[in-house]
């Protein structure tokens, strides 16, 4: 099983969409193996968005990510990274397909509801950034036969 990180951004929290967004992942068959609400600070945001620190929009991005706590989730499933990114849709909500989370719930490139890891390498780094090992749970094969049948490969 593959794991990935999802952050429900302040735009999700402020609009009361935590349950709605979370349920989209669960209904698809992804399992939440870690979840917590945290208030991000300068240190973690500078690390998480290190590739954007020099961009002119970075101060606004950072300020928006500190407006409220975020919900950090570790999701698990077959091809979890690809599945989550498909469900979330294109980064810019105006361009995201209807039926995706961003396509249904946002009109912004920055206030785009969720952050989702983009690769196995990023997922591993980001999960460690937001979760201690004891905050992640191994749920075993519970209900996996009902989610994946014989297509586990």
C-alpha positions as CSV (number, residue, x, y, z in Angstrom):
1,X,0.0,0.0,0.0
2,X,1.2,3.5,-0.9
3,X,0.9,6.4,1.5
4,X,0.6,10.1,0.8
5,X,0.1,13.4,2.6
6,X,-2.9,15.7,2.2
7,X,-3.2,19.0,3.9
8,X,-6.7,20.5,4.2
9,X,-5.8,24.2,3.9
10,X,-7.3,27.1,5.8
11,X,-9.7,27.8,2.9
12,X,-11.2,24.4,3.7
13,X,-11.3,24.9,7.4
14,X,-12.8,28.4,7.2
15,X,-15.5,27.3,4.8
16,X,-16.5,24.3,6.9
17,X,-15.5,21.7,4.2
18,X,-13.4,19.4,6.3
19,X,-16.0,16.6,6.4
20,X,-17.0,17.0,2.8
21,X,-13.4,16.9,1.5
22,X,-12.4,14.0,3.8
23,X,-15.4,12.0,2.8
24,X,-14.4,12.3,-0.9
25,X,-11.2,10.4,-0.2
26,X,-12.9,7.8,2.0
27,X,-15.7,7.2,-0.5
28,X,-13.0,6.5,-3.2
29,X,-11.6,3.8,-1.0
30,X,-8.5,5.5,0.5
31,X,-7.9,5.0,4.2
32,X,-7.0,7.6,6.7
33,X,-4.1,6.2,8.7
34,X,-3.1,9.5,10.4
35,X,-5.0,12.7,10.9
36,X,-4.6,15.8,13.1
37,X,-5.3,19.5,13.2
38,X,-2.2,21.7,13.5
39,X,-1.3,25.4,13.3
40,X,1.6,25.9,10.9
41,X,4.5,28.2,11.7
42,X,7.3,30.0,9.8
43,X,9.7,27.1,10.3
44,X,7.5,24.3,8.9
45,X,6.2,26.5,6.1
46,X,9.7,27.6,5.0
47,X,10.7,23.9,4.9
48,X,7.5,22.7,3.2
49,X,7.5,25.4,0.6
50,X,11.3,25.7,0.3
51,X,11.0,25.5,-3.5
52,X,8.8,28.7,-3.5
53,X,10.6,30.8,-0.9
54,X,12.0,33.2,-3.5
55,X,8.8,33.6,-5.5
56,X,7.0,37.0,-5.2
57,X,3.8,35.3,-4.0
58,X,5.4,33.4,-1.2
59,X,4.7,35.9,1.6
60,X,1.0,35.8,0.7
61,X,1.0,32.0,0.5
62,X,2.6,31.8,3.9
63,X,0.2,34.2,5.4
64,X,-2.8,32.4,4.0
65,X,-1.5,29.0,5.4
66,X,-1.3,30.6,8.9
67,X,-4.8,32.0,9.0
68,X,-6.2,28.9,10.7
69,X,-5.0,25.5,11.6
70,X,-4.8,22.9,8.8
71,X,-5.8,19.3,8.9
72,X,-2.9,17.0,8.0
73,X,-3.9,13.5,6.8
74,X,-1.9,10.5,5.8
75,X,-3.9,8.5,3.3
76,X,-3.2,4.9,2.2
77,X,-4.2,2.9,-0.8
78,X,-3.1,1.3,-4.0
79,X,-1.5,4.2,-6.1
80,X,-2.6,6.6,-3.4
81,X,-0.5,9.5,-4.7
82,X,-1.9,9.3,-8.2
83,X,-5.5,8.7,-7.0
84,X,-5.4,11.6,-4.6
85,X,-4.0,14.0,-7.2
86,X,-6.7,12.9,-9.6
87,X,-9.4,13.5,-7.0
88,X,-8.0,16.9,-6.1
89,X,-7.8,18.1,-9.7
90,X,-5.7,20.8,-11.3
91,X,-3.9,23.2,-8.9
92,X,-5.8,26.2,-10.2
93,X,-9.4,25.8,-9.2
94,X,-10.6,27.8,-12.2
95,X,-9.0,25.2,-14.5
96,X,-9.9,22.1,-12.4
97,X,-12.5,19.7,-13.9
98,X,-15.9,19.6,-12.3
99,X,-16.2,16.6,-10.1
100,X,-12.7,17.1,-8.6
101,X,-12.3,18.7,-5.2
102,X,-10.8,21.9,-6.6
103,X,-13.1,21.9,-9.5
104,X,-16.1,21.8,-7.2
105,X,-14.9,23.9,-4.3
106,X,-12.5,26.7,-5.4
107,X,-11.8,29.4,-7.9
108,X,-8.3,30.1,-6.9
109,X,-4.7,29.0,-7.6
110,X,-3.6,29.7,-4.0
111,X,-6.8,29.2,-2.0
112,X,-7.1,25.8,-3.6
113,X,-8.5,23.7,-0.7
114,X,-5.8,21.0,-0.4
115,X,-2.1,20.2,-0.7
116,X,-1.3,16.8,-2.0
117,X,2.1,15.1,-2.4
118,X,3.2,14.9,-6.0
119,X,5.5,11.9,-5.9
120,X,6.6,8.9,-3.7
121,X,9.7,10.9,-2.7
122,X,7.8,14.0,-1.7
123,X,5.2,11.9,0.1
124,X,7.8,10.2,2.3
125,X,9.4,13.5,3.2
126,X,6.1,15.3,3.8
127,X,4.6,12.5,5.9
128,X,7.7,12.6,8.1
129,X,7.5,16.4,8.3
130,X,3.9,16.3,9.6
131,X,3.6,13.0,11.5
132,X,5.6,11.2,14.1
133,X,5.8,7.4,13.5
134,X,3.5,6.7,16.5
135,X,0.8,9.0,14.9
136,X,0.4,6.7,11.9
137,X,-1.6,3.5,12.2
138,X,-1.3,0.1,10.4
139,X,-4.9,-0.9,9.8
140,X,-3.9,-4.2,8.1
141,X,-6.1,-5.7,5.5
142,X,-9.4,-4.7,7.1
143,X,-12.0,-4.4,4.3
144,X,-9.3,-4.5,1.6
145,X,-11.1,-7.3,-0.3
146,X,-14.2,-5.0,-0.5
147,X,-12.2,-2.1,-1.9
148,X,-9.8,-3.8,-4.3
149,X,-11.1,-7.4,-5.0
150,X,-8.4,-9.2,-7.0
151,X,-6.7,-6.1,-8.5
152,X,-4.0,-5.5,-5.8
153,X,-1.2,-5.6,-8.3
